[in-house]
Amino acid sequence: LLSTAENLPAGVVAYVHTYLGMIRQQQKRYDGAIDAFVKALWIRRSSSQPLELIAVASHRLGVVYSLNDDVEDAMVALKQAIQYYSKSPISMDHEFVVAAQN
């Protein structure tokens, strides 16, 4: 996406992909949203971002998989999100965690 991404902090690049994914999701361009969320998740995992950010990235990916009628991948991503949420400082009764469990 960004030709100069190597000059930017990983967190900034992950946010760019996250927001691009959110825009594409709102436009119902789910394949593009999935691509953007996968990149954001990969960046967050590979650069040792805080667990709550990895959890939210996995959660967003699971939601868009579900919207794209890919139930199997949605379940995998949402289960991963729950695992990350459980290891993060986010309370297990937070609305994001509850939504991922449902």
C-alpha positions in Angstrom: 0.0 0.0 0.0 2.6 2.5 1.1 5.7 2.7 -1.0 7.6 4.3 1.9 6.2 2.0 4.6 9.7 0.9 5.6 10.2 4.5 6.9 7.1 4.5 9.1 6.6 2.9 12.5 4.8 -0.5 12.2 1.9 0.7 14.3 1.2 3.6 11.8 1.2 1.2 8.9 -1.1 -1.2 10.7 -3.5 1.7 11.4 -3.5 2.7 7.7 -4.4 -0.8 6.7 -7.1 -1.0 9.5 -8.8 2.2 8.4 -8.6 1.1 4.7 -10.3 -2.1 5.7 -13.0 -0.3 7.6 -13.7 1.9 4.6 -13.9 -1.1 2.3 -16.1 -2.9 4.8 -18.5 0.1 4.9 -18.5 0.1 1.1 -19.3 -3.7 1.2 -16.0 -4.4 -0.7 -15.4 -7.3 1.6 -12.5 -9.0 -0.3 -10.6 -5.7 -0.2 -11.4 -5.3 3.5 -10.2 -8.8 4.2 -6.9 -8.0 2.4 -6.4 -4.9 4.4 -7.3 -6.5 7.8 -5.0 -9.4 7.1 -2.2 -7.0 6.4 -2.9 -5.1 9.6 -3.1 -8.3 11.7 0.2 -9.5 10.2 1.9 -6.2 10.9 0.6 -6.2 14.5 1.7 -9.8 15.1 5.1 -9.5 13.5 6.0 -6.3 15.2 5.0 -7.4 18.7 2.2 -4.9 19.1 0.2 -4.9 22.3 -2.1 -7.9 22.6 -5.3 -5.8 22.7 -4.4 -4.3 19.3 -3.8 -7.8 17.9 -7.1 -9.0 19.4 -9.0 -6.1 17.8 -7.3 -6.7 14.5 -8.3 -10.4 14.6 -11.8 -9.4 15.7 -12.3 -7.0 12.7 -11.0 -9.7 10.3 -13.5 -12.2 11.8 -16.4 -9.8 11.4 -15.6 -9.1 7.8 -15.2 -12.8 7.0 -18.7 -13.3 8.4 -20.1 -10.5 6.3 -18.5 -12.1 3.3 -20.3 -15.4 4.2 -17.0 -17.2 5.1 -18.2 -18.7 8.3 -15.2 -21.1 8.7 -12.5 -18.3 8.5 -14.7 -16.0 10.6 -14.8 -18.6 13.4 -11.0 -19.1 13.3 -10.4 -15.3 13.4 -12.9 -14.7 16.2 -11.5 -17.6 18.3 -8.0 -16.1 17.9 -9.4 -12.7 18.9 -10.9 -14.3 22.1 -7.5 -15.9 22.9 -5.7 -12.6 22.5 -8.4 -10.7 24.5 -8.0 -13.2 27.3 -4.3 -12.5 27.5 -4.7 -8.7 27.2 -5.7 -6.1 29.8 -9.1 -5.8 28.2 -11.9 -7.1 30.6 -13.6 -10.3 29.3 -16.9 -8.6 29.8 -15.9 -5.7 27.5 -18.4 -5.3 24.6 -15.7 -6.3 22.0 -15.0 -9.5 23.8 -18.6 -10.4 24.3 -19.3 -9.7 20.6 -16.4 -11.9 19.5 -17.8 -14.7 21.7 -21.2 -14.5 20.1 
